[in-house]
Amino acid sequence: MTKTFSHKQPYPLGAHTEGGGVRFSFVSRAESCGILLYDRRTGSLLEKIPFDEEDRIGDVYCRTVSGIDTKVCTYLFYEGDEEGERLIPDERGRVFPKRLPYGKQYTAEDRKAGFLTEEYDWEGDAFPRIPYHQVVAYCLHVRGFTKHASSNVEHRGTFAGIREKIPYLKEIGITTLELQPAYEFTEIPLKEEPSQKRPHVMDAGAAQPTGKELNYWGYKRGCYYAPKAAYAASGDAAGEFRELVKALHGNGMELVMQFYFPKDVKRSEILEILCFWVLEYHVDGFHLLGENLPMDMLARDDALADTKLWYYGFDEDGIYGRDGQPRYPHIAEYNDGWYYDMRRFLKGDGNMLGSVLYHMRHIPRRAGAIHYLTNYYGFTLADLVSYDYKHNEENGEGNRDGSDYNCSWNCGDEGATRRRTVRELRLRQMKNAMCLILLAQSTPLIFMGDEFGNSQRGNNNPYCQDSAVTWLDWRGIERNAELHAFWKLLVGFRRRNPILRPQRELRLMDSLACGYPDMSYHGQYAWRPETEGNYRHIGIMLCAKYAQASEDCDGQFLYLAMNMHWESHALALPKLPKRMEWELAFSTQPDSAGQSDGSEDSDWLLREVPPRSIAMYVAKEGEHS
């Protein structure tokens, strides 16, 4: 038999074991409310414990209950009397033991919470704390990543499935995983709650979904303290999530979680939620979504000083002071400006070179910048070069949902095609996109499957698609082997050449007095870039002397030749020091890129760059000066 006594300590809310008992704190404005204790194995009601007036502080009721066996008990809160009683799951519950099938509607009674009491052996686990200039990030949906049968994992669509894919993620150079919402949320609204038809969409101008009930993405208010039970292969979501984090850390990799906080979530509680995941689950960082979040307060918190925080933007002076410098720069802007400008450049829009050159070098002084060409919202990389228009008919909303502003180009045919010339152009455009992502100097991120051209059939807003539309088809690795190999080539090249990933933004000047600036721009004539609106080609030279460990790089100079025009153009490669010569490292059109037009000058060497292609040259010692 349990014993109860009033304990007027309202925070933290929820249920917490302490001093041999469990302290329950519950917010209610009802005339009567209380706690219901259940047997975890049978589901039968063990005891009903009403709150009384002595338990109340403001709208919070607090009571400590002793004699609870936390290993076999679960609980709900309730409001009202027996004739009109409403069951209320604890949204701050740490564990939801009943593993319910994904995508099935259930009642509040199915959401009984348990207690997170077991000690976990982290076996000396340590946070990798990878600096932003060394990060290659990969955004994925836990279920969609391995749910398809082609994933060949034992535990499809789960945290354990991701753990099985760690060797693959290391093979393609990933250091940091970003998970779409993996905390507990109801993908189908509870029968007692209003229909949730408007999940979060990143694009502010996008039409909000009004069709299907399934919230596949999870951008809604959730139970922020528990890993999602339906994403666990076992009945122990907490343990399985910890195993994933520990395995990632053991391989020198990080885990960043997305959290979406709508306006009705108290901003004072967000800090508590983040600290909980760092302390309890060793999470490495958070990408926070929602309007007017208290980012300055979160970034200044001492306990989160080593935790990555990603948001739309930060006030660095407000966080660190005008002259302060963090020991570990942990904040990073999530750069939608990069997303749109680079898409426009890729498809050949004019008047983009100024923005492109800025984005290729920009690194905030005391923060990181996460850049990406695709993400969970909008087209995948394959669809970006295959569709001019969204094709969201399967969402059941008459193709009205999702953004109409995709900055995409179908390369001549809409959707699947048999035309060889279109398929070849699409492959080249995807390789060009990979070059933009991995050769820019801030922190690259891709969405799952883009490394081998996964398609969502033109759906740019698959928020309700738990199907082959969103499940990653791993057969694409064989179908698009050339693209997959090119991604790995670029990742290796970026890793070997630290000048491509400097810790600070390059200054476009010869600060070492070595005769060459750290970064310089070139056009048809060396040192004379042409960036007017009708130009879509540019050369960027990097001097490896300005990078750490430059002796291990592929060449002492790198020259990135980019031409997004539909006609070929000549670019000038500057004259090199004696006994050095330019050599083609790779190109997105290797059969013709890098060929000289035969015109040479004492100060530069011309190279013809084919239409819609990118080439990388390295300077190595050779027989000719």
Buried (B, 14 or more C-beta within 10 A) or exposed (E): EBEBEBBEEBEBBBBBBEEEBBBBBBBBEBEBBBBBBBEBEEEEEBBEBBBEEEBBEEEBBBBBBEEBEBEEBBBBBBBBEEEEBEBBBBBBBBBBBBBBEBBEBBEBBBBBBBBBEEEBEEEEBEBBEBBBBBBBBBBBBBBBBBBBEBBEBEBBBBBBBBBBBBEBBBEBBBBBBBBBBBBBBBBBBBEEEEEBBEBBBBBEEBBBBEBBBBBBBBBBBBBBBBBBBBBBBBEBBBBBBBBBBBBBBBBEBBBBBBBBBEEEBEBEBBBBBBBBBBEBBBBBBBBBBBEEBBBBBBBEBEEBEBBBBBBBBBEBEEBBEEEEEBEEBBBBBBBBBBBBBBBBBBBBBBBBBEBBBEBBBBBBEBBBBBBBBBBBBBBBBBBBBBBBBBBBEBBBBEBBBBBEEBBBBBBEBEBEBEEEEBBEBBBBBBBBBBBBBBBBBBBBBBBBBBBBBBBBBBBBBBBBBBBEBBBBBBBBBEEBEEBBEBBEBBBEBBBEBBBBBBBEBBEEEBEEEEEBBBBBBBBBBBBEBBBEEEBBBBBBBBBBBBBEEBEEBBBBBBBBBBBBBEEBBBBBBBBBEEEBBBEBBBBBBEEBBBEEEEEEEEEBBBBBBBBBBBBBBBBBEEEEE
